[in-house]
Amino acid sequence: MLAQMLANKGENHFEKAQEVAQKGVEIMYLWGTNWDKRISWEGWISWGRCISYQMGKREWKGVENMGGVADEHIKM
């Protein structure tokens, strides 16, 4: 959640957001369980990895882009 909040602050915070997202994923792997039962453990891992990936690419389109895939790669 902290990584997402940092990402929402803009490009000047992307490096810290990536760092925090990676640390969050590491912690989730250590715990082996989800801290918030409304979202599955796999969901938290995926979300942390998605934020880290997008921060590495220096782009953030917000929550609506949970897959981290550019629009041109989505087939409808």
C-alpha angles and dihedrals in degrees: 000000000000091000090053091049091051092047090053089057091067145250096318088067100045096099093052091043090055091049092049093046092052091048090049092053090049090052092048090053090051093049094044091205138076116260092208111045093202088079124044121247088248089052093055091047091050093047093050092048091047092053091047091050094049092046089052089054088047093236134115125178095170135241095324089069097061094146094059089221121135113248094243089064095057115096116206 
